[in-house]
């Protein structure tokens, strides 16, 4: 875990953040019963969202293979329904399941989280996973950190802009410290310039390269077809 650990309650981990006197096992049983009792008229999207709650609880209980199966079963529904927030939350679960394809799930989730204007908190969480997975002296963590700060500044609602950009500034500073022992603002400015992290037109293509390394050829959706759904290509 990195030094700048993110509060999961702040970033949408419903299972672990739930304030309840019920144990996780009891919560799991409740959500599983909810899935079982869904009417035949329930939409595939509502059913998948109910199963996502189950997957998050299974993950919280360290039942990772079962959580993986739940997430893998529902991800196509979210992708087909263009429910991008739900899709990224599912990829977040799949990454944490520590299965052979979990790094691929991380890369795909980050691609969607940056491509679509989902909740900035979720995007920051996904990019922070890349930072945690990247060696201290590798540039990939720096690219993920500056993208996180860029997304926070670009997408945060007014009432959360200050807190989120403060968080991502801290993440960026910690990455710079571990990468090149950066401590002062002057050093930070030089570091950003040296690594070409000042312009999103430069660092976003580099993030794409990091994603390609994570996913390899294991994409579960057609990126070009998804890009066609964007207002501007």
N, C-alpha and C positions, 0 to 999 in steps of 0.2 A: 504494500500500500504506500502511496506517495506521502510526502510530508504535508501536502495540501489536501487532506482528505475531505471529500464533499459530504455534506449532511444529506443522507439519502431521503430524509423526511422532506427536505426542501425541494427535491428534484423528482418527486412523483413515485417513489417506491411504495406503493399502496400497502403491500403486505407488511413490511417492516415498520412503516410509519404509522400504521393504524393504532389509534388510542383506544384500547379495549381491555376489559378484564378477562376476555376469553383468551385461552392459550392459542398458539398457532395451529395446533392440531384441531382444536374446536372450530377455529375460523376456517380451516381447510374443509372440514366436514360440512360446515354450513354452506360454503361456496360450491362444493361438489353437489350438495343436495339441490342448490339453486339451479345448477346446470341441468341436473336430472329432471327437475320439475318445470323447465321451460316448456311452454306450449308448442305444439306443432306449428303454430302460426308465427312463432318467433323468427325474426330475420336471422340470416346467417351471420350478419355483423354483430347483432346482440348476443348470439350464442358464442361467437369467437371472443367477444369482450368478457363474457362471464368466464370463459375458459382461461383467459389471460390472468384473471384474478387467481384462479387455481394454480396456474404455472408460477406466479410470483410467490404464492404461499409454499408451494413445493420447494422452490429455490431457497426460501427462508429457512425451511426445515432441512436443508442440505440433501434433499432427495433429487439430485441433479439430473439423473437419467430420466426420471419421470417428468421433471420440469421441461427438459429438452423435448421430449415427445409431445407434450402439450403445446409448447411453443411452435414446434415444427409443423404440427397439424393445423395450426390456425394462421400461420404467417401468410399463406397464399390468399386467404380470405381478405385480410387487410390490404394486401397488395392489389388484388383484383377490384376491391371496393374503393381504392384510393384513400384509405383511412391511414394517412401517413403517420400521424401521431401514434396511433395504436401499433402500427408496424414497427416503428422505431422502439417503442417500449418492449415489444416482443423480442426484437433483436437484442435489446439490452439484457433480457432474461437469458436468451440463448448464448450470448457471450459468456455470461457468468456461470453457465452450466459446465464449463471446462470439458467440452466434448471435442472430438477431432476437428469438427468444422466450426468451432466457436470463434476462431479468429476471422474466418470468412464471414460469419454473422456480424462480427464487430465492424468489419469494413463496409459491408452492405448497409448496416444501420447508420454508420457515419455518413455515407454517401447520401442517403435519404434525408438525414437530419440537417445536412448543410444545404441540400438542393431545395428542400421545401420549407416554408416558413412555419415550422412547428414550434412548440414552446421552447424558448431559448434555454430554459433550465435543462431540458432533455438533451438538447444538442451539446451543451457544456458537459453534461455527464458522459455522453458517448465519446467526446473528444478527450476527456480526462482518462478514459480507459486506454486510449492510444498512448498518452503520456506515461501511464503506469507500465505499459508493455514495452516501452522503448528504452534502450540503454541511455544512461545519463549523458554520454558524449555524442549521441546521435542527433542529427538535425530534425528527425521526424517529430520529436517531442516539441521542439521549438515551433514547427509549422502548425502542430495541433493547438498549441497554446495561443499563438497569435490569431488563429482562426476562431478559437473560443472567444477571445476578447473582441474580435471583429463582429461576431454574431451577437454577442451580448450588447454591444453598442448599437448595432443595426436594428435588432428585433425586440429588445426589452421594452415593455410598456413603461410609461412615464413613472408610475409608482414603484417600479422595481429596477429602473435603469441604474440608479446610483449603487444599490447593493450588489447587483449582478456584475457591473463593470468593475466595482471594487474587488469582487471575488476573482474575476478573470485577470485583473491586473496583478493580484497576488500570485495566481497560478503562473502567469508569464514571468514574474520576477523570480519565482522559485526555480522555474525551468532554466532561466538565464544563469542563475547562481550555480546550479548543478552542472550546467553545460560548459560554462566558461568563467566561473567564479565572478560573475558580474555583481557589483554591490552599489555603485553610484549611478545617478541618472546619466552622467556623461558616458560611463561605460555601457549603459543600456542603449543609449542612442547609437553608439559605435557598433554594438552587437547587432542591433536590428538592421543597421545599414549593411554590415558585413554579410549577414545571412539573407539579405534581400527580403526582409519581413515587413517592409514599410508599405508595400502596395499589394492589395488583394489580387491584382492581375498577375503578380509574381508568385505569391505564396499559395493561392488556391490551386493552380495547376500542380504545385509540388505536393499538396495534400492529396490530390488525385493519384499521384504516383505512390504515396504511402498506402492508400486504399487498395490500389492494384496489387501491391505486395501482400497485403493481408488476405485479399480474396482469391488471388491467382485466377484460375479459370472457373471458379465455383460460384458463379453468379446464379441466383435463384429467380431473377427477373431480367427482362430485356431493358437495359438502360436507355437505349435509343428510343424505344417505345414509350418509356416513362418520360423522357425529356420532351417528347411531343405533347405531353399533357401540360407543360409549363406555358404560361402566358407569353413569355419571351424566351426564345431559344438562343 
